[in-house]
Amino acid sequence: MTSEPTQHPEPGLRTTAGLASTLRLATMRLARRLRQVHAGGHDLGANQLSTMSALMRDGELGMSELAEHEKVKPPSMTRIVGSLVELGIVERRCDDHDRRHQRVRLTAEGRNVVTAERRRRDQWMAQQVAALSPAERAALRAVVPVLQKLAQQ
């Protein structure tokens, strides 16, 4: 009886720890590469763009909500928002219920910046995915829900 050779994954992918390490490295490299793809016209950093994306997705937020969402300390969020206010792409206002607290929202210019960034990065990613084989694209389709689940934890 002849048996077909069994395909073994890379040695680093055989264990849960190895898979986790390899996945961490691959996602970090992909995230870094995506951050390098800019729509242009600004010098915004990753924290600023992430903050703007949160505001685009969730609408107006309180400063503490925004800091918690972005996993930064309130003083750091104050600096990030302050720099975005200076650029005219977000605006702050006092909370209607508690004047001691501030709320933050994107301006029209801020929404334009986020939209342009997303469009450019989506175009880049679409080009990369289009260059893959049909089997590789099918594998990506299968893994997306798993990656989304990991990102939510």
C-alpha positions in Angstrom: 0.0 0.0 0.0 1.5 3.3 -1.1 0.7 6.4 0.9 1.0 9.9 -0.3 3.6 12.0 1.5 2.0 14.1 4.2 2.6 17.8 3.9 3.9 19.2 7.1 3.6 22.9 7.9 6.7 25.0 8.5 8.3 23.9 11.8 7.3 27.2 13.4 3.6 26.5 12.6 3.4 23.1 14.2 2.8 24.3 17.8 0.3 26.8 19.1 3.2 28.9 20.4 5.0 28.8 17.1 1.8 29.6 15.2 1.1 32.5 17.5 4.6 33.9 17.1 4.6 33.5 13.3 1.1 35.1 13.1 2.2 38.0 15.3 5.2 38.7 13.1 3.3 38.5 9.9 0.4 40.7 11.1 2.9 43.3 12.4 4.8 43.4 9.1 1.5 43.7 7.2 0.3 46.5 9.5 3.6 48.3 9.2 3.4 48.0 5.4 -0.2 49.4 5.4 0.9 52.3 7.5 3.5 53.2 4.9 0.8 53.6 2.3 -0.3 57.2 2.5 -2.9 59.2 0.6 -0.5 62.1 0.9 -1.0 65.7 1.7 -0.3 65.4 5.5 2.2 64.2 8.0 -0.2 62.5 10.4 1.2 59.7 12.6 -0.3 56.3 13.3 -1.9 57.4 16.6 -3.5 60.5 15.0 -4.9 58.4 12.1 -6.2 55.7 14.4 -7.9 58.3 16.6 -9.5 59.9 13.5 -10.6 56.4 12.3 -12.3 55.8 15.7 -14.1 59.1 15.4 -15.2 58.3 11.8 -16.5 54.9 12.9 -18.1 55.8 16.2 -18.9 59.5 15.8 -18.5 62.1 18.5 -16.8 60.7 21.6 -15.7 61.9 25.0 -12.0 62.3 25.6 -12.0 59.4 28.2 -13.9 57.2 25.8 -11.5 58.0 23.0 -8.4 57.3 25.2 -9.9 54.0 26.4 -10.8 53.0 22.9 -7.3 53.8 21.6 -5.6 52.2 24.6 -3.7 55.3 25.6 -3.6 57.3 28.8 -5.8 60.5 28.9 -2.8 62.9 28.8 -1.6 61.2 25.6 -5.1 61.5 24.1 -5.2 65.2 25.1 -1.9 65.7 23.1 -3.2 63.7 20.1 -6.5 65.6 20.0 -4.7 68.9 20.5 -2.5 68.4 17.5 -5.5 67.4 15.4 -7.5 70.5 16.6 -4.5 72.7 15.5 -4.7 71.1 12.0 -8.4 71.7 11.8 -9.4 68.1 11.3 -11.1 67.5 14.7 -13.0 69.8 16.9 -13.6 69.8 20.7 -16.7 71.0 22.5 -17.9 70.9 26.1 -20.2 68.0 27.0 -23.9 69.1 27.1 -24.4 67.2 30.4 -21.1 67.9 32.2 -19.3 71.1 31.1 -16.1 69.8 32.7 -15.8 67.0 30.0 -15.0 67.5 26.4 -16.3 65.7 23.4 -14.4 65.3 20.1 -15.6 64.9 16.5 -14.1 65.0 13.0 -14.5 68.1 10.9 -15.4 67.8 7.2 -11.7 68.0 6.4 -11.0 65.3 8.9 -13.6 63.0 7.3 -12.0 63.7 3.9 -8.5 62.7 5.2 -9.8 59.5 6.7 -11.7 58.6 3.5 -8.7 59.3 1.3 -6.4 57.2 3.6 -8.9 54.3 3.6 -9.3 54.5 -0.1 -5.5 54.5 -0.8 -4.9 51.6 1.6 -7.8 49.6 0.2 -6.4 50.1 -3.3 -3.0 48.9 -2.2 -4.4 45.9 -0.5 -6.6 45.0 -3.5 -3.5 45.1 -5.7 -1.7 42.8 -3.4 -4.6 40.3 -3.1 -5.2 40.4 -6.8 -1.6 39.2 -7.3 -2.3 36.1 -5.2 -3.3 32.7 -6.7 -7.0 31.7 -6.5 -6.1 29.2 -3.8 -4.3 31.9 -1.7 -7.3 34.2 -2.1 -9.6 31.4 -0.9 -7.4 30.8 2.1 -7.6 34.5 3.0 -11.4 34.5 2.7 -11.5 31.6 5.1 -9.1 33.2 7.7 -10.7 36.7 7.8 -13.4 35.7 10.3 -10.8 34.2 12.5 -8.6 37.3 12.4 -11.6 39.5 13.1 -12.3 37.3 16.2 -8.7 37.6 17.4 -8.8 41.4 16.9 -12.0 41.7 19.1 -10.4 39.9 22.1 
